[in-house]
Amino acid sequence: MAVATAPKAHPGKKSTKLKPLGSRVVVKALEREEITKSGIVLPDTAKEKPQEGKVLAVGPGDRHPDTGQRIPVELKVGDRVLFQKYAGTEFKLDDEELLILSEKDILAQVED
């Protein structure tokens, strides 16, 4: 299990830590390019919601309904993932926009 730590916004201020529960994952969405391949600059109103992000923290996993054993989450901190466009809960933590997603809302892991 991993804990997401928001970067320090101000010197001397404590950073906030998040520890997701169950099979939830904390993700920071990666911004899409603002310029198309043909060189057209996209305004904020024309941009789509990002669907790719970087995993910052992973919960311990859900419990099996019959045995009670933990089913570990298949992702780890640092993984790049693709997720459903309107999935999860968006929130702001220490001036950083993050998402909490359920593992089932993540569609794929991006491998380089």
GROMACS elastic network, one bead per residue, 0.5 to 0.9 nm:
[ bonds ]
;  ai    aj funct       b0    kb
    1    19     6  0.80544   500
    1    20     6  0.85667   500
    1    57     6  0.74275   500
    1    58     6  0.55655   500
    1    59     6  0.54000   500
    1    60     6  0.50873   500
    1    61     6  0.85114   500
    1    73     6  0.88538   500
    1    76     6  0.83912   500
    1    77     6  0.89937   500
    2    18     6  0.87915   500
    2    19     6  0.68403   500
    2    20     6  0.82441   500
    2    56     6  0.77874   500
    2    58     6  0.51668   500
    2    59     6  0.67690   500
    2    60     6  0.82267   500
    2    76     6  0.79142   500
    2    77     6  0.68489   500
    3    17     6  0.63418   500
    3    18     6  0.54960   500
    3    20     6  0.74775   500
    3    26     6  0.88410   500
    3    56     6  0.73449   500
    3    58     6  0.70000   500
    3    59     6  0.82509   500
    3    77     6  0.87949   500
    4    16     6  0.82575   500
    4    17     6  0.55239   500
    4    18     6  0.50023   500
    4    19     6  0.65605   500
    4    20     6  0.85351   500
    4    26     6  0.71482   500
    4    55     6  0.88231   500
    4    56     6  0.51397   500
    4    58     6  0.82268   500
    4    77     6  0.87039   500
    5     8     6  0.87942   500
    5    15     6  0.64832   500
    5    16     6  0.58087   500
    5    18     6  0.64266   500
    5    56     6  0.79146   500
    5    57     6  0.84612   500
    6     9     6  0.83735   500
    6    15     6  0.57106   500
    6    16     6  0.56280   500
    6    17     6  0.64900   500
    6    18     6  0.82592   500
    6    93     6  0.68497   500
    6    94     6  0.63409   500
    6    95     6  0.87335   500
    6    96     6  0.73996   500
    7    15     6  0.61928   500
    7    16     6  0.80965   500
    7    94     6  0.72929   500
    7    95     6  0.89746   500
    7    96     6  0.82973   500
    8    11     6  0.68006   500
    8    12     6  0.82346   500
    8    13     6  0.66074   500
    8    14     6  0.67718   500
    8    15     6  0.51918   500
    8    16     6  0.83155   500
    8    94     6  0.74129   500
    9    13     6  0.71703   500
    9    14     6  0.87237   500
    9    15     6  0.77400   500
    9    94     6  0.62119   500
    9    95     6  0.72580   500
   10    13     6  0.55177   500
   10    14     6  0.84720   500
   11    14     6  0.83939   500
   15    94     6  0.76656   500
   16    93     6  0.76534   500
   16    94     6  0.74054   500
   18    26     6  0.80950   500
   18    57     6  0.74914   500
   19    25     6  0.89562   500
   19    26     6  0.84531   500
   19    57     6  0.68418   500
   19    58     6  0.74287   500
   19    59     6  0.66510   500
   20    23     6  0.77698   500
   20    24     6  0.56172   500
   20    25     6  0.62166   500
   20    26     6  0.68655   500
   20    57     6  0.69129   500
   20    58     6  0.61517   500
   20    60     6  0.79100   500
   20   100     6  0.78802   500
   21    24     6  0.58512   500
   21    25     6  0.83082   500
   21    58     6  0.82152   500
   21    59     6  0.50031   500
   21    60     6  0.67726   500
   21    61     6  0.75310   500
   21    62     6  0.84961   500
   22    25     6  0.88200   500
   22    58     6  0.87886   500
   22    59     6  0.53587   500
   22    60     6  0.57083   500
   22    63     6  0.79023   500
   22    73     6  0.87561   500
   22   102     6  0.85661   500
   23    58     6  0.74313   500
   23    59     6  0.53629   500
   23    60     6  0.64355   500
   23    62     6  0.53321   500
   23    71     6  0.84731   500
   23    72     6  0.77182   500
   23    73     6  0.60315   500
   23   101     6  0.86196   500
   23   102     6  0.59666   500
   23   103     6  0.55982   500
   23   104     6  0.84087   500
   24    57     6  0.86685   500
   24    58     6  0.64045   500
   24    59     6  0.54064   500
   24    60     6  0.83222   500
   24    61     6  0.74338   500
   24    62     6  0.88684   500
   24    73     6  0.83521   500
   24   100     6  0.65700   500
   24   101     6  0.55165   500
   24   103     6  0.56720   500
   24   104     6  0.88251   500
   25    55     6  0.69061   500
   25    56     6  0.76247   500
   25    57     6  0.58086   500
   25    59     6  0.61302   500
   25    73     6  0.87619   500
   25    75     6  0.84574   500
   25    99     6  0.81128   500
   25   100     6  0.56261   500
   25   101     6  0.52375   500
   25   102     6  0.61460   500
   25   103     6  0.64856   500
   26    54     6  0.85505   500
   26    55     6  0.59791   500
   26    56     6  0.54558   500
   26    57     6  0.50418   500
   26    58     6  0.64786   500
   26    59     6  0.85513   500
   26    98     6  0.69091   500
   26    99     6  0.57023   500
   26   101     6  0.64148   500
   26   102     6  0.89168   500
   27    53     6  0.58946   500
   27    54     6  0.54429   500
   27    56     6  0.55198   500
   27    57     6  0.72730   500
   27    81     6  0.86347   500
   27    98     6  0.58716   500
   27    99     6  0.51465   500
   27   100     6  0.62965   500
   27   101     6  0.73041   500
   28    52     6  0.85978   500
   28    53     6  0.53238   500
   28    54     6  0.53534   500
   28    55     6  0.65844   500
   28    56     6  0.68682   500
   28    96     6  0.83668   500
   28    97     6  0.68624   500
   28    99     6  0.62606   500
   28   100     6  0.89421   500
   29    50     6  0.62412   500
   29    51     6  0.70630   500
   29    52     6  0.58481   500
   29    54     6  0.64918   500
   29    55     6  0.88697   500
   29    97     6  0.78688   500
   29    98     6  0.68169   500
   29    99     6  0.73479   500
   30    50     6  0.65084   500
   30    51     6  0.78258   500
   30    52     6  0.57135   500
   30    54     6  0.70242   500
   31    34     6  0.85605   500
   31    49     6  0.85937   500
   31    50     6  0.61055   500
   31    51     6  0.88927   500
   31    52     6  0.80601   500
   31    53     6  0.83651   500
   32    35     6  0.89138   500
   32    47     6  0.79777   500
   32    48     6  0.82296   500
   32    49     6  0.84487   500
   32    50     6  0.63342   500
   32    51     6  0.88973   500
   32    52     6  0.86264   500
   33    36     6  0.70869   500
   33    42     6  0.85181   500
   34    40     6  0.83155   500
   34    41     6  0.57604   500
   34    42     6  0.52788   500
   34    43     6  0.74940   500
   34    44     6  0.83953   500
   34    47     6  0.78499   500
   35    38     6  0.78649   500
   35    39     6  0.56307   500
   35    40     6  0.53799   500
   35    42     6  0.59299   500
   36    39     6  0.52119   500
   36    40     6  0.52427   500
   36    41     6  0.65250   500
   36    42     6  0.73889   500
   37    40     6  0.74658   500
   42    45     6  0.80519   500
   42    46     6  0.60870   500
   42    47     6  0.65827   500
   43    46     6  0.54965   500
   43    47     6  0.67225   500
   44    47     6  0.54025   500
   44    48     6  0.86508   500
   45    48     6  0.82688   500
   47    50     6  0.85313   500
   48    51     6  0.86812   500
   48    85     6  0.88850   500
   49    85     6  0.65402   500
   49    86     6  0.80252   500
   50    53     6  0.77836   500
   50    83     6  0.88351   500
   50    85     6  0.71044   500
   51    81     6  0.82742   500
   51    82     6  0.55583   500
   51    83     6  0.53166   500
   51    84     6  0.63819   500
   51    85     6  0.55112   500
   51    86     6  0.86076   500
   52    80     6  0.70541   500
   52    81     6  0.56129   500
   52    83     6  0.62715   500
   52    84     6  0.89664   500
   52   110     6  0.87148   500
   53    79     6  0.83390   500
   53    80     6  0.56342   500
   53    81     6  0.54713   500
   53    82     6  0.65819   500
   53    83     6  0.78303   500
   54    77     6  0.78810   500
   54    78     6  0.58871   500
   54    79     6  0.57153   500
   54    81     6  0.62903   500
   55    58     6  0.74418   500
   55    75     6  0.79481   500
   55    76     6  0.69995   500
   55    77     6  0.51196   500
   55    78     6  0.51906   500
   55    79     6  0.53919   500
   55    80     6  0.64254   500
   55    81     6  0.73197   500
   56    76     6  0.83505   500
   56    77     6  0.52680   500
   56    78     6  0.63052   500
   56    79     6  0.83387   500
   57    76     6  0.74987   500
   57    77     6  0.56046   500
   57    78     6  0.84563   500
   58    61     6  0.82236   500
   58    73     6  0.72823   500
   58    75     6  0.71748   500
   58    76     6  0.64666   500
   58    77     6  0.67068   500
   59    62     6  0.85748   500
   59    72     6  0.84268   500
   59    73     6  0.71699   500
   60    70     6  0.74738   500
   60    71     6  0.80384   500
   60    72     6  0.60976   500
   60    73     6  0.67298   500
   61    70     6  0.59712   500
   61    71     6  0.53275   500
   61    73     6  0.51317   500
   61    74     6  0.89146   500
   61   103     6  0.88318   500
   62    65     6  0.89102   500
   62    68     6  0.89016   500
   62    69     6  0.83405   500
   62    70     6  0.56822   500
   62    71     6  0.54953   500
   62    72     6  0.71354   500
   62    73     6  0.80711   500
   63    66     6  0.86161   500
   63    67     6  0.79122   500
   63    68     6  0.51371   500
   63    69     6  0.53078   500
   63    71     6  0.57746   500
   63    72     6  0.87095   500
   64    67     6  0.56123   500
   64    69     6  0.54137   500
   64    70     6  0.62207   500
   64    71     6  0.64401   500
   65    68     6  0.58149   500
   65    69     6  0.82585   500
   66    69     6  0.83430   500
   67    70     6  0.88320   500
   72    75     6  0.87823   500
   73    76     6  0.78891   500
   73   103     6  0.71652   500
   74   103     6  0.83537   500
   75    78     6  0.88037   500
   75    79     6  0.67604   500
   75    81     6  0.89481   500
   75   103     6  0.84320   500
   75   109     6  0.80270   500
   76    79     6  0.59420   500
   77    80     6  0.89501   500
   79   109     6  0.69142   500
   79   110     6  0.74206   500
   79   111     6  0.83436   500
   80   108     6  0.87146   500
   80   109     6  0.59177   500
   80   110     6  0.52149   500
   80   111     6  0.73982   500
   81   106     6  0.68679   500
   81   107     6  0.74478   500
   81   108     6  0.56772   500
   81   110     6  0.53405   500
   81   111     6  0.87491   500
   82    85     6  0.89877   500
   82   106     6  0.60418   500
   82   107     6  0.55406   500
   82   108     6  0.52336   500
   82   109     6  0.63356   500
   82   110     6  0.69995   500
   83    86     6  0.85467   500
   83    87     6  0.71693   500
   83   101     6  0.84448   500
   83   105     6  0.59275   500
   83   107     6  0.51312   500
   83   108     6  0.71018   500
   84    87     6  0.52418   500
   84    88     6  0.84303   500
   84   105     6  0.59230   500
   84   106     6  0.65061   500
   84   107     6  0.67538   500
   86    89     6  0.87890   500
   87    90     6  0.89101   500
   87    99     6  0.86951   500
   87   100     6  0.87687   500
   87   101     6  0.67091   500
   87   102     6  0.83892   500
   87   105     6  0.62306   500
   87   106     6  0.85717   500
   88    99     6  0.61197   500
   88   100     6  0.54117   500
   88   102     6  0.68523   500
   88   105     6  0.74187   500
   89    98     6  0.83523   500
   89    99     6  0.54554   500
   89   100     6  0.52997   500
   89   101     6  0.67126   500
   90    97     6  0.70973   500
   90    98     6  0.58631   500
   90   100     6  0.66978   500
   90   101     6  0.89705   500
   91    96     6  0.83734   500
   91    97     6  0.58540   500
   91    98     6  0.55641   500
   91    99     6  0.63023   500
   91   100     6  0.81452   500
   92    95     6  0.59858   500
   92    96     6  0.54147   500
   92    98     6  0.60346   500
   92    99     6  0.85861   500
   93    96     6  0.52455   500
   93    97     6  0.64311   500
   93    98     6  0.71566   500
   94    97     6  0.84336   500
  101   104     6  0.80746   500
  101   105     6  0.62556   500
  101   106     6  0.73906   500
  102   105     6  0.53925   500
  102   106     6  0.72165   500
  103   106     6  0.55194   500
  103   107     6  0.86495   500
  104   107     6  0.73722   500
  106   109     6  0.79943   500
